[in-house]
Amino acid sequence: VIASGVGEVAKRIIQKAKEYDIALFSNPMLVDSLLKVELDCAIPEELYESVVQVFLWLNSVENNAQMSQ
């Protein structure tokens, strides 16, 4: 975990992502769990499967972006 925020901070993170055309993934339950992880700490093993789903989604986004170029 390298960045974390709630409320206004979260809104600014999302806004910056949109400014740079960065795809956004939404999973409120995973977000709640990740908010409990300290910065610069490893993701707990019980969240691995959910995080794998994020990486699979990211891989598909990257593949689609490459195809459209």
PQR file of N, CA, C, O and H, with PARSE charges and radii, in Angstrom:
ATOM      1  N   VAL A   1       0.864  -1.171   0.000 -0.4000 1.5000
ATOM      2  CA  VAL A   1       0.000   0.000   0.000 -0.0000 2.0000
ATOM      3  C   VAL A   1       0.904   1.226   0.000  0.5500 1.7000
ATOM      4  O   VAL A   1       1.708   1.413   0.913 -0.5500 1.4000
ATOM      5  N   ILE A   2       0.766   2.067  -1.038 -0.4000 1.5000
ATOM      6  CA  ILE A   2       1.638   3.249  -1.132 -0.0000 2.0000
ATOM      7  C   ILE A   2       0.871   4.560  -1.009  0.5500 1.7000
ATOM      8  O   ILE A   2       1.477   5.617  -0.831 -0.5500 1.4000
ATOM      9  H   ILE A   2       0.112   1.914  -1.780  0.4000 1.0000
ATOM     10  N   ALA A   3      -0.462   4.501  -1.102 -0.4000 1.5000
ATOM     11  CA  ALA A   3      -1.272   5.707  -0.933 -0.0000 2.0000
ATOM     12  C   ALA A   3      -2.616   5.296  -0.359  0.5500 1.7000
ATOM     13  O   ALA A   3      -3.140   4.227  -0.670 -0.5500 1.4000
ATOM     14  H   ALA A   3      -0.954   3.642  -1.246  0.4000 1.0000
ATOM     15  N   SER A   4      -3.157   6.152   0.475 -0.4000 1.5000
ATOM     16  CA  SER A   4      -4.426   5.842   1.119 -0.0000 2.0000
ATOM     17  C   SER A   4      -5.128   7.146   1.452  0.5500 1.7000
ATOM     18  O   SER A   4      -4.487   8.152   1.758 -0.5500 1.4000
ATOM     19  H   SER A   4      -2.731   7.020   0.728  0.4000 1.0000
ATOM     20  N   GLY A   5      -6.431   7.120   1.390 -0.4000 1.5000
ATOM     21  CA  GLY A   5      -7.162   8.321   1.754 -0.0000 2.0000
ATOM     22  C   GLY A   5      -8.647   8.060   1.869  0.5500 1.7000
ATOM     23  O   GLY A   5      -9.191   7.155   1.235 -0.5500 1.4000
ATOM     24  H   GLY A   5      -6.953   6.303   1.141  0.4000 1.0000
ATOM     25  N   VAL A   6      -9.291   8.869   2.689 -0.4000 1.5000
ATOM     26  CA  VAL A   6     -10.747   8.836   2.829 -0.0000 2.0000
ATOM     27  C   VAL A   6     -11.258  10.258   2.684  0.5500 1.7000
ATOM     28  O   VAL A   6     -10.498  11.218   2.811 -0.5500 1.4000
ATOM     29  H   VAL A   6      -8.849   9.604   3.204  0.4000 1.0000
ATOM     30  N   GLY A   7     -12.530  10.384   2.421 -0.4000 1.5000
ATOM     31  CA  GLY A   7     -13.137  11.701   2.327 -0.0000 2.0000
ATOM     32  C   GLY A   7     -12.517  12.550   1.240  0.5500 1.7000
ATOM     33  O   GLY A   7     -12.414  12.122   0.090 -0.5500 1.4000
ATOM     34  H   GLY A   7     -13.148   9.604   2.317  0.4000 1.0000
ATOM     35  N   GLU A   8     -12.102  13.762   1.603 -0.4000 1.5000
ATOM     36  CA  GLU A   8     -11.533  14.700   0.634 -0.0000 2.0000
ATOM     37  C   GLU A   8     -10.238  14.186   0.010  0.5500 1.7000
ATOM     38  O   GLU A   8      -9.989  14.401  -1.177 -0.5500 1.4000
ATOM     39  H   GLU A   8     -12.186  14.110   2.536  0.4000 1.0000
ATOM     40  N   VAL A   9      -9.424  13.515   0.799 -0.4000 1.5000
ATOM     41  CA  VAL A   9      -8.172  12.971   0.259 -0.0000 2.0000
ATOM     42  C   VAL A   9      -8.489  11.941  -0.823  0.5500 1.7000
ATOM     43  O   VAL A   9      -7.863  11.945  -1.884 -0.5500 1.4000
ATOM     44  H   VAL A   9      -9.626  13.341   1.763  0.4000 1.0000
ATOM     45  N   ALA A  10      -9.443  11.070  -0.566 -0.4000 1.5000
ATOM     46  CA  ALA A  10      -9.845  10.072  -1.562 -0.0000 2.0000
ATOM     47  C   ALA A  10     -10.369  10.750  -2.820  0.5500 1.7000
ATOM     48  O   ALA A  10     -10.064  10.323  -3.933 -0.5500 1.4000
ATOM     49  H   ALA A  10      -9.951  11.067   0.296  0.4000 1.0000
ATOM     50  N   LYS A  11     -11.151  11.797  -2.646 -0.4000 1.5000
ATOM     51  CA  LYS A  11     -11.677  12.530  -3.807 -0.0000 2.0000
ATOM     52  C   LYS A  11     -10.543  13.125  -4.636  0.5500 1.7000
ATOM     53  O   LYS A  11     -10.603  13.109  -5.866 -0.5500 1.4000
ATOM     54  H   LYS A  11     -11.399  12.145  -1.741  0.4000 1.0000
ATOM     55  N   ARG A  12      -9.509  13.652  -3.974 -0.4000 1.5000
ATOM     56  CA  ARG A  12      -8.366  14.218  -4.701 -0.0000 2.0000
ATOM     57  C   ARG A  12      -7.576  13.138  -5.435  0.5500 1.7000
ATOM     58  O   ARG A  12      -7.112  13.355  -6.555 -0.5500 1.4000
ATOM     59  H   ARG A  12      -9.461  13.665  -2.976  0.4000 1.0000
ATOM     60  N   ILE A  13      -7.424  11.977  -4.803 -0.4000 1.5000
ATOM     61  CA  ILE A  13      -6.729  10.865  -5.464 -0.0000 2.0000
ATOM     62  C   ILE A  13      -7.493  10.456  -6.718  0.5500 1.7000
ATOM     63  O   ILE A  13      -6.893  10.255  -7.773 -0.5500 1.4000
ATOM     64  H   ILE A  13      -7.801  11.801  -3.893  0.4000 1.0000
ATOM     65  N   ILE A  14      -8.810  10.334  -6.607 -0.4000 1.5000
ATOM     66  CA  ILE A  14      -9.647   9.951  -7.751 -0.0000 2.0000
ATOM     67  C   ILE A  14      -9.582  11.020  -8.833  0.5500 1.7000
ATOM     68  O   ILE A  14      -9.480  10.696 -10.016 -0.5500 1.4000
ATOM     69  H   ILE A  14      -9.298  10.498  -5.750  0.4000 1.0000
ATOM     70  N   GLN A  15      -9.640  12.291  -8.441 -0.4000 1.5000
ATOM     71  CA  GLN A  15      -9.570  13.379  -9.415 -0.0000 2.0000
ATOM     72  C   GLN A  15      -8.249  13.357 -10.173  0.5500 1.7000
ATOM     73  O   GLN A  15      -8.229  13.523 -11.392 -0.5500 1.4000
ATOM     74  H   GLN A  15      -9.723  12.554  -7.480  0.4000 1.0000
ATOM     75  N   LYS A  16      -7.148  13.154  -9.456 -0.4000 1.5000
ATOM     76  CA  LYS A  16      -5.833  13.080 -10.113 -0.0000 2.0000
ATOM     77  C   LYS A  16      -5.788  11.914 -11.093  0.5500 1.7000
ATOM     78  O   LYS A  16      -5.248  12.043 -12.192 -0.5500 1.4000
ATOM     79  H   LYS A  16      -7.165  13.020  -8.465  0.4000 1.0000
ATOM     80  N   ALA A  17      -6.348  10.788 -10.703 -0.4000 1.5000
ATOM     81  CA  ALA A  17      -6.378   9.628 -11.602 -0.0000 2.0000
ATOM     82  C   ALA A  17      -7.143   9.967 -12.875  0.5500 1.7000
ATOM     83  O   ALA A  17      -6.714   9.615 -13.974 -0.5500 1.4000
ATOM     84  H   ALA A  17      -6.787  10.683  -9.810  0.4000 1.0000
ATOM     85  N   LYS A  18      -8.267  10.644 -12.729 -0.4000 1.5000
ATOM     86  CA  LYS A  18      -9.063  11.028 -13.901 -0.0000 2.0000
ATOM     87  C   LYS A  18      -8.303  12.024 -14.776  0.5500 1.7000
ATOM     88  O   LYS A  18      -8.360  11.940 -16.003 -0.5500 1.4000
ATOM     89  H   LYS A  18      -8.615  10.929 -11.836  0.4000 1.0000
ATOM     90  N   GLU A  19      -7.594  12.964 -14.155 -0.4000 1.5000
ATOM     91  CA  GLU A  19      -6.813  13.949 -14.915 -0.0000 2.0000
ATOM     92  C   GLU A  19      -5.781  13.276 -15.807  0.5500 1.7000
ATOM     93  O   GLU A  19      -5.511  13.740 -16.915 -0.5500 1.4000
ATOM     94  H   GLU A  19      -7.547  13.033 -13.158  0.4000 1.0000
ATOM     95  N   TYR A  20      -5.212  12.195 -15.327 -0.4000 1.5000
ATOM     96  CA  TYR A  20      -4.176  11.484 -16.078 -0.0000 2.0000
ATOM     97  C   TYR A  20      -4.734  10.270 -16.822  0.5500 1.7000
ATOM     98  O   TYR A  20      -3.979   9.423 -17.299 -0.5500 1.4000
ATOM     99  H   TYR A  20      -5.431  11.818 -14.427  0.4000 1.0000
ATOM    100  N   ASP A  21      -6.065  10.197 -16.915 -0.4000 1.5000
ATOM    101  CA  ASP A  21      -6.747   9.124 -17.646 -0.0000 2.0000
ATOM    102  C   ASP A  21      -6.336   7.741 -17.141  0.5500 1.7000
ATOM    103  O   ASP A  21      -6.087   6.826 -17.926 -0.5500 1.4000
ATOM    104  H   ASP A  21      -6.678  10.885 -16.528  0.4000 1.0000
ATOM    105  N   ILE A  22      -6.270   7.610 -15.825 -0.4000 1.5000
ATOM    106  CA  ILE A  22      -5.940   6.336 -15.191 -0.0000 2.0000
ATOM    107  C   ILE A  22      -7.253   5.623 -14.877  0.5500 1.7000
ATOM    108  O   ILE A  22      -8.151   6.198 -14.261 -0.5500 1.4000
ATOM    109  H   ILE A  22      -6.473   8.353 -15.187  0.4000 1.0000
ATOM    110  N   ALA A  23      -7.353   4.372 -15.304 -0.4000 1.5000
ATOM    111  CA  ALA A  23      -8.567   3.590 -15.069 -0.0000 2.0000
ATOM    112  C   ALA A  23      -8.788   3.407 -13.570  0.5500 1.7000
ATOM    113  O   ALA A  23      -7.838   3.251 -12.803 -0.5500 1.4000
ATOM    114  H   ALA A  23      -6.623   3.906 -15.804  0.4000 1.0000
ATOM    115  N   LEU A  24     -10.051   3.429 -13.167 -0.4000 1.5000
ATOM    116  CA  LEU A  24     -10.403   3.284 -11.760 -0.0000 2.0000
ATOM    117  C   LEU A  24     -11.165   1.983 -11.545  0.5500 1.7000
ATOM    118  O   LEU A  24     -12.048   1.636 -12.330 -0.5500 1.4000
ATOM    119  H   LEU A  24     -10.823   3.556 -13.790  0.4000 1.0000
ATOM    120  N   PHE A  25     -10.825   1.271 -10.491 -0.4000 1.5000
ATOM    121  CA  PHE A  25     -11.456   0.015 -10.108 -0.0000 2.0000
ATOM    122  C   PHE A  25     -12.182   0.262  -8.803  0.5500 1.7000
ATOM    123  O   PHE A  25     -11.614   0.846  -7.881 -0.5500 1.4000
ATOM    124  H   PHE A  25     -10.107   1.552  -9.853  0.4000 1.0000
ATOM    125  N   SER A  26     -13.427  -0.172  -8.710 -0.4000 1.5000
ATOM    126  CA  SER A  26     -14.210   0.070  -7.500 -0.0000 2.0000
ATOM    127  C   SER A  26     -14.572  -1.247  -6.813  0.5500 1.7000
ATOM    128  O   SER A  26     -15.180  -2.129  -7.419 -0.5500 1.4000
ATOM    129  H   SER A  26     -13.889  -0.647  -9.459  0.4000 1.0000
ATOM    130  N   ASN A  27     -14.192  -1.365  -5.551 -0.4000 1.5000
ATOM    131  CA  ASN A  27     -14.555  -2.505  -4.717 -0.0000 2.0000
ATOM    132  C   ASN A  27     -14.564  -2.006  -3.274  0.5500 1.7000
ATOM    133  O   ASN A  27     -13.559  -2.110  -2.571 -0.5500 1.4000
ATOM    134  H   ASN A  27     -13.697  -0.649  -5.059  0.4000 1.0000
ATOM    135  N   PRO A  28     -15.707  -1.461  -2.833 -0.5600 1.5000
ATOM    136  CA  PRO A  28     -15.769  -0.847  -1.499  0.2800 2.0000
ATOM    137  C   PRO A  28     -15.346  -1.769  -0.356  0.5500 1.7000
ATOM    138  O   PRO A  28     -14.713  -1.311   0.595 -0.5500 1.4000
ATOM    139  N   MET A  29     -15.683  -3.056  -0.429 -0.4000 1.5000
ATOM    140  CA  MET A  29     -15.298  -3.967   0.657 -0.0000 2.0000
ATOM    141  C   MET A  29     -13.781  -4.140   0.715  0.5500 1.7000
ATOM    142  O   MET A  29     -13.199  -4.183   1.799 -0.5500 1.4000
ATOM    143  H   MET A  29     -16.198  -3.428  -1.201  0.4000 1.0000
ATOM    144  N   LEU A  30     -13.149  -4.239  -0.442 -0.4000 1.5000
ATOM    145  CA  LEU A  30     -11.691  -4.348  -0.477 -0.0000 2.0000
ATOM    146  C   LEU A  30     -11.056  -3.055   0.020  0.5500 1.7000
ATOM    147  O   LEU A  30     -10.072  -3.084   0.758 -0.5500 1.4000
ATOM    148  H   LEU A  30     -13.622  -4.204  -1.323  0.4000 1.0000
ATOM    149  N   VAL A  31     -11.615  -1.940  -0.381 -0.4000 1.5000
ATOM    150  CA  VAL A  31     -11.100  -0.642   0.084 -0.0000 2.0000
ATOM    151  C   VAL A  31     -11.145  -0.568   1.603  0.5500 1.7000
ATOM    152  O   VAL A  31     -10.169  -0.165   2.236 -0.5500 1.4000
ATOM    153  H   VAL A  31     -12.415  -1.917  -0.981  0.4000 1.0000
ATOM    154  N   ASP A  32     -12.276  -0.956   2.193 -0.4000 1.5000
ATOM    155  CA  ASP A  32     -12.388  -0.926   3.656 -0.0000 2.0000
ATOM    156  C   ASP A  32     -11.305  -1.779   4.314  0.5500 1.7000
ATOM    157  O   ASP A  32     -10.720  -1.386   5.323 -0.5500 1.4000
ATOM    158  H   ASP A  32     -13.069  -1.283   1.679  0.4000 1.0000
ATOM    159  N   SER A  33     -11.045  -2.942   3.735 -0.4000 1.5000
ATOM    160  CA  SER A  33     -10.012  -3.824   4.293 -0.0000 2.0000
ATOM    161  C   SER A  33      -8.622  -3.228   4.114  0.5500 1.7000
ATOM    162  O   SER A  33      -7.799  -3.279   5.028 -0.5500 1.4000
ATOM    163  H   SER A  33     -11.520  -3.262   2.915  0.4000 1.0000
ATOM    164  N   LEU A  34      -8.359  -2.662   2.939 -0.4000 1.5000
ATOM    165  CA  LEU A  34      -7.033  -2.102   2.676 -0.0000 2.0000
ATOM    166  C   LEU A  34      -6.762  -0.845   3.495  0.5500 1.7000
ATOM    167  O   LEU A  34      -5.608  -0.537   3.793 -0.5500 1.4000
ATOM    168  H   LEU A  34      -9.028  -2.620   2.196  0.4000 1.0000
ATOM    169  N   LEU A  35      -7.815  -0.119   3.860 -0.4000 1.5000
ATOM    170  CA  LEU A  35      -7.620   1.077   4.688 -0.0000 2.0000
ATOM    171  C   LEU A  35      -7.053   0.731   6.061  0.5500 1.7000
ATOM    172  O   LEU A  35      -6.487   1.591   6.735 -0.5500 1.4000
ATOM    173  H   LEU A  35      -8.753  -0.370   3.618  0.4000 1.0000
ATOM    174  N   LYS A  36      -7.203  -0.518   6.471 -0.4000 1.5000
ATOM    175  CA  LYS A  36      -6.681  -0.957   7.768 -0.0000 2.0000
ATOM    176  C   LYS A  36      -5.199  -1.324   7.696  0.5500 1.7000
ATOM    177  O   LYS A  36      -4.554  -1.526   8.725 -0.5500 1.4000
ATOM    178  H   LYS A  36      -7.663  -1.216   5.923  0.4000 1.0000
ATOM    179  N   VAL A  37      -4.659  -1.410   6.471 -0.4000 1.5000
ATOM    180  CA  VAL A  37      -3.251  -1.768   6.285 -0.0000 2.0000
ATOM    181  C   VAL A  37      -2.407  -0.498   6.398  0.5500 1.7000
ATOM    182  O   VAL A  37      -2.703   0.516   5.766 -0.5500 1.4000
ATOM    183  H   VAL A  37      -5.182  -1.245   5.635  0.4000 1.0000
ATOM    184  N   GLU A  38      -1.365  -0.570   7.201 -0.4000 1.5000
ATOM    185  CA  GLU A  38      -0.465   0.570   7.358 -0.0000 2.0000
ATOM    186  C   GLU A  38       0.292   0.819   6.060  0.5500 1.7000
ATOM    187  O   GLU A  38       0.580  -0.116   5.312 -0.5500 1.4000
ATOM    188  H   GLU A  38      -1.125  -1.394   7.714  0.4000 1.0000
ATOM    189  N   LEU A  39       0.615   2.089   5.794 -0.4000 1.5000
ATOM    190  CA  LEU A  39       1.424   2.415   4.625 -0.0000 2.0000
ATOM    191  C   LEU A  39       2.765   1.697   4.696  0.5500 1.7000
ATOM    192  O   LEU A  39       3.324   1.508   5.776 -0.5500 1.4000
ATOM    193  H   LEU A  39       0.381   2.849   6.401  0.4000 1.0000
ATOM    194  N   ASP A  40       3.267   1.304   3.545 -0.4000 1.5000
ATOM    195  CA  ASP A  40       4.538   0.593   3.410 -0.0000 2.0000
ATOM    196  C   ASP A  40       4.532  -0.790   4.058  0.5500 1.7000
ATOM    197  O   ASP A  40       5.595  -1.347   4.333 -0.5500 1.4000
ATOM    198  H   ASP A  40       2.812   1.457   2.668  0.4000 1.0000
ATOM    199  N   CYS A  41       3.348  -1.347   4.303 -0.4000 1.5000
ATOM    200  CA  CYS A  41       3.235  -2.700   4.847 -0.0000 2.0000
ATOM    201  C   CYS A  41       2.667  -3.631   3.778  0.5500 1.7000
ATOM    202  O   CYS A  41       2.005  -3.193   2.837 -0.5500 1.4000
ATOM    203  H   CYS A  41       2.484  -0.894   4.080  0.4000 1.0000
ATOM    204  N   ALA A  42       2.936  -4.896   3.943 -0.4000 1.5000
ATOM    205  CA  ALA A  42       2.441  -5.901   2.999 -0.0000 2.0000
ATOM    206  C   ALA A  42       0.930  -6.074   3.141  0.5500 1.7000
ATOM    207  O   ALA A  42       0.353  -5.834   4.202 -0.5500 1.4000
ATOM    208  H   ALA A  42       3.473  -5.251   4.708  0.4000 1.0000
ATOM    209  N   ILE A  43       0.318  -6.493   2.057 -0.4000 1.5000
ATOM    210  CA  ILE A  43      -1.109  -6.800   2.068 -0.0000 2.0000
ATOM    211  C   ILE A  43      -1.296  -8.123   2.797  0.5500 1.7000
ATOM    212  O   ILE A  43      -0.569  -9.078   2.521 -0.5500 1.4000
ATOM    213  H   ILE A  43       0.786  -6.689   1.196  0.4000 1.0000
ATOM    214  N   PRO A  44      -2.256  -8.205   3.725 -0.5600 1.5000
ATOM    215  CA  PRO A  44      -2.485  -9.453   4.456  0.2800 2.0000
ATOM    216  C   PRO A  44      -2.906 -10.595   3.521  0.5500 1.7000
ATOM    217  O   PRO A  44      -3.594 -10.380   2.523 -0.5500 1.4000
ATOM    218  N   GLU A  45      -2.482 -11.791   3.864 -0.4000 1.5000
ATOM    219  CA  GLU A  45      -2.745 -12.966   3.036 -0.0000 2.0000
ATOM    220  C   GLU A  45      -4.233 -13.175   2.764  0.5500 1.7000
ATOM    221  O   GLU A  45      -4.602 -13.628   1.681 -0.5500 1.4000
ATOM    222  H   GLU A  45      -1.924 -11.965   4.675  0.4000 1.0000
ATOM    223  N   GLU A  46      -5.080 -12.855   3.718 -0.4000 1.5000
ATOM    224  CA  GLU A  46      -6.521 -13.073   3.526 -0.0000 2.0000
ATOM    225  C   GLU A  46      -7.111 -12.167   2.437  0.5500 1.7000
ATOM    226  O   GLU A  46      -8.237 -12.396   1.994 -0.5500 1.4000
ATOM    227  H   GLU A  46      -4.780 -12.487   4.597  0.4000 1.0000
ATOM    228  N   LEU A  47      -6.370 -11.149   2.002 -0.4000 1.5000
ATOM    229  CA  LEU A  47      -6.845 -10.264   0.935 -0.0000 2.0000
ATOM    230  C   LEU A  47      -6.251 -10.610  -0.423  0.5500 1.7000
ATOM    231  O   LEU A  47      -6.587  -9.975  -1.423 -0.5500 1.4000
ATOM    232  H   LEU A  47      -5.455 -10.963   2.361  0.4000 1.0000
ATOM    233  N   TYR A  48      -5.376 -11.602  -0.473 -0.4000 1.5000
ATOM    234  CA  TYR A  48      -4.693 -11.941  -1.723 -0.0000 2.0000
ATOM    235  C   TYR A  48      -5.662 -12.201  -2.871  0.5500 1.7000
ATOM    236  O   TYR A  48      -5.472 -11.669  -3.964 -0.5500 1.4000
ATOM    237  H   TYR A  48      -5.103 -12.118   0.340  0.4000 1.0000
ATOM    238  N   GLU A  49      -6.693 -13.008  -2.645 -0.4000 1.5000
ATOM    239  CA  GLU A  49      -7.617 -13.355  -3.735 -0.0000 2.0000
ATOM    240  C   GLU A  49      -8.301 -12.110  -4.289  0.5500 1.7000
ATOM    241  O   GLU A  49      -8.438 -11.970  -5.505 -0.5500 1.4000
ATOM    242  H   GLU A  49      -6.847 -13.441  -1.756  0.4000 1.0000
ATOM    243  N   SER A  50      -8.726 -11.215  -3.425 -0.4000 1.5000
ATOM    244  CA  SER A  50      -9.365  -9.978  -3.887 -0.0000 2.0000
ATOM    245  C   SER A  50      -8.384  -9.114  -4.663  0.5500 1.7000
ATOM    246  O   SER A  50      -8.746  -8.504  -5.669 -0.5500 1.4000
ATOM    247  H   SER A  50      -8.614 -11.328  -2.437  0.4000 1.0000
ATOM    248  N   VAL A  51      -7.155  -9.063  -4.202 -0.4000 1.5000
ATOM    249  CA  VAL A  51      -6.139  -8.264  -4.888 -0.0000 2.0000
ATOM    250  C   VAL A  51      -5.787  -8.892  -6.240  0.5500 1.7000
ATOM    251  O   VAL A  51      -5.509  -8.175  -7.202 -0.5500 1.4000
ATOM    252  H   VAL A  51      -6.860  -9.558  -3.385  0.4000 1.0000
ATOM    253  N   VAL A  52      -5.796 -10.213  -6.316 -0.4000 1.5000
ATOM    254  CA  VAL A  52      -5.576 -10.889  -7.601 -0.0000 2.0000
ATOM    255  C   VAL A  52      -6.631 -10.445  -8.603  0.5500 1.7000
ATOM    256  O   VAL A  52      -6.318 -10.228  -9.774 -0.5500 1.4000
ATOM    257  H   VAL A  52      -6.021 -10.795  -5.535  0.4000 1.0000
ATOM    258  N   GLN A  53      -7.878 -10.307  -8.161 -0.4000 1.5000
ATOM    259  CA  GLN A  53      -8.947  -9.852  -9.051 -0.0000 2.0000
ATOM    260  C   GLN A  53      -8.656  -8.449  -9.582  0.5500 1.7000
ATOM    261  O   GLN A  53      -8.953  -8.148 -10.738 -0.5500 1.4000
ATOM    262  H   GLN A  53      -8.133 -10.484  -7.210  0.4000 1.0000
ATOM    263  N   VAL A  54      -8.085  -7.607  -8.757 -0.4000 1.5000
ATOM    264  CA  VAL A  54      -7.709  -6.262  -9.201 -0.0000 2.0000
ATOM    265  C   VAL A  54      -6.625  -6.358 -10.275  0.5500 1.7000
ATOM    266  O   VAL A  54      -6.697  -5.669 -11.293 -0.5500 1.4000
ATOM    267  H   VAL A  54      -7.844  -7.851  -7.818  0.4000 1.0000
ATOM    268  N   PHE A  55      -5.630  -7.202 -10.053 -0.4000 1.5000
ATOM    269  CA  PHE A  55      -4.561  -7.357 -11.049 -0.0000 2.0000
ATOM    270  C   PHE A  55      -5.080  -7.944 -12.355  0.5500 1.7000
ATOM    271  O   PHE A  55      -4.632  -7.546 -13.430 -0.5500 1.4000
ATOM    272  H   PHE A  55      -5.571  -7.761  -9.226  0.4000 1.0000
ATOM    273  N   LEU A  56      -6.016  -8.882 -12.278 -0.4000 1.5000
ATOM    274  CA  LEU A  56      -6.613  -9.434 -13.500 -0.0000 2.0000
ATOM    275  C   LEU A  56      -7.357  -8.345 -14.265  0.5500 1.7000
ATOM    276  O   LEU A  56      -7.261  -8.264 -15.489 -0.5500 1.4000
ATOM    277  H   LEU A  56      -6.380  -9.206 -11.405  0.4000 1.0000
ATOM    278  N   TRP A  57      -8.098  -7.508 -13.538 -0.4000 1.5000
ATOM    279  CA  TRP A  57      -8.817  -6.396 -14.169 -0.0000 2.0000
ATOM    280  C   TRP A  57      -7.809  -5.439 -14.817  0.5500 1.7000
ATOM    281  O   TRP A  57      -7.991  -5.018 -15.959 -0.5500 1.4000
ATOM    282  H   TRP A  57      -8.176  -7.574 -12.543  0.4000 1.0000
ATOM    283  N   LEU A  58      -6.759  -5.104 -14.087 -0.4000 1.5000
ATOM    284  CA  LEU A  58      -5.744  -4.190 -14.603 -0.0000 2.0000
ATOM    285  C   LEU A  58      -5.098  -4.750 -15.868  0.5500 1.7000
ATOM    286  O   LEU A  58      -4.866  -4.012 -16.825 -0.5500 1.4000
ATOM    287  H   LEU A  58      -6.611  -5.446 -13.159  0.4000 1.0000
ATOM    288  N   ASN A  59      -4.811  -6.038 -15.875 -0.4000 1.5000
ATOM    289  CA  ASN A  59      -4.229  -6.675 -17.047 -0.0000 2.0000
ATOM    290  C   ASN A  59      -5.159  -6.547 -18.252  0.5500 1.7000
ATOM    291  O   ASN A  59      -4.701  -6.280 -19.363 -0.5500 1.4000
ATOM    292  H   ASN A  59      -5.000  -6.637 -15.097  0.4000 1.0000
ATOM    293  N   SER A  60      -6.459  -6.734 -18.038 -0.4000 1.5000
ATOM    294  CA  SER A  60      -7.406  -6.608 -19.155 -0.0000 2.0000
ATOM    295  C   SER A  60      -7.493  -5.166 -19.640  0.5500 1.7000
ATOM    296  O   SER A  60      -7.625  -4.928 -20.841 -0.5500 1.4000
ATOM    297  H   SER A  60      -6.831  -6.951 -17.136  0.4000 1.0000
ATOM    298  N   VAL A  61      -7.422  -4.205 -18.730 -0.4000 1.5000
ATOM    299  CA  VAL A  61      -7.434  -2.790 -19.114 -0.0000 2.0000
ATOM    300  C   VAL A  61      -6.200  -2.473 -19.953  0.5500 1.7000
ATOM    301  O   VAL A  61      -6.300  -1.800 -20.979 -0.5500 1.4000
ATOM    302  H   VAL A  61      -7.315  -4.398 -17.755  0.4000 1.0000
ATOM    303  N   GLU A  62      -5.051  -2.952 -19.523 -0.4000 1.5000
ATOM    304  CA  GLU A  62      -3.810  -2.705 -20.270 -0.0000 2.0000
ATOM    305  C   GLU A  62      -3.851  -3.362 -21.643  0.5500 1.7000
ATOM    306  O   GLU A  62      -3.414  -2.769 -22.629 -0.5500 1.4000
ATOM    307  H   GLU A  62      -4.970  -3.499 -18.690  0.4000 1.0000
ATOM    308  N   ASN A  63      -4.373  -4.582 -21.712 -0.4000 1.5000
ATOM    309  CA  ASN A  63      -4.477  -5.270 -23.004 -0.0000 2.0000
ATOM    310  C   ASN A  63      -5.406  -4.523 -23.953  0.5500 1.7000
ATOM    311  O   ASN A  63      -5.106  -4.386 -25.139 -0.5500 1.4000
ATOM    312  H   ASN A  63      -4.728  -5.064 -20.910  0.4000 1.0000
ATOM    313  N   ASN A  64      -6.529  -4.042 -23.435 -0.4000 1.5000
ATOM    314  CA  ASN A  64      -7.469  -3.283 -24.268 -0.0000 2.0000
ATOM    315  C   ASN A  64      -6.846  -1.981 -24.750  0.5500 1.7000
ATOM    316  O   ASN A  64      -7.073  -1.569 -25.888 -0.5500 1.4000
ATOM    317  H   ASN A  64      -6.772  -4.153 -22.471  0.4000 1.0000
ATOM    318  N   ALA A  65      -6.066  -1.332 -23.900 -0.4000 1.5000
ATOM    319  CA  ALA A  65      -5.406  -0.081 -24.289 -0.0000 2.0000
ATOM    320  C   ALA A  65      -4.385  -0.337 -25.393  0.5500 1.7000
ATOM    321  O   ALA A  65      -4.263   0.462 -26.322 -0.5500 1.4000
ATOM    322  H   ALA A  65      -5.882  -1.666 -22.976  0.4000 1.0000
ATOM    323  N   GLN A  66      -3.661  -1.432 -25.300 -0.4000 1.5000
ATOM    324  CA  GLN A  66      -2.664  -1.757 -26.327 -0.0000 2.0000
ATOM    325  C   GLN A  66      -3.332  -2.072 -27.656  0.5500 1.7000
ATOM    326  O   GLN A  66      -2.810  -1.713 -28.712 -0.5500 1.4000
ATOM    327  H   GLN A  66      -3.760  -2.081 -24.545  0.4000 1.0000
ATOM    328  N   MET A  67      -4.478  -2.737 -27.615 -0.4000 1.5000
ATOM    329  CA  MET A  67      -5.193  -3.078 -28.846 -0.0000 2.0000
ATOM    330  C   MET A  67      -5.732  -1.842 -29.550  0.5500 1.7000
ATOM    331  O   MET A  67      -5.817  -1.810 -30.778 -0.5500 1.4000
ATOM    332  H   MET A  67      -4.902  -3.029 -26.757  0.4000 1.0000
ATOM    333  N   SER A  68      -6.095  -0.827 -28.777 -0.4000 1.5000
ATOM    334  CA  SER A  68      -6.689   0.370 -29.375 -0.0000 2.0000
ATOM    335  C   SER A  68      -5.640   1.345 -29.904  0.5500 1.7000
ATOM    336  O   SER A  68      -5.992   2.357 -30.510 -0.5500 1.4000
ATOM    337  H   SER A  68      -6.025  -0.853 -27.780  0.4000 1.0000
ATOM    338  N   GLN A  69      -4.361   1.058 -29.685 -0.4000 1.5000
ATOM    339  CA  GLN A  69      -3.306   1.969 -30.166 -0.0000 2.0000
ATOM    340  C   GLN A  69      -2.947   1.674 -31.586  0.5500 1.7000
ATOM    341  O   GLN A  69      -2.081   2.339 -32.155 -0.5500 1.4000
ATOM    342  H   GLN A  69      -4.074   0.236 -29.192  0.4000 1.0000
TER
END
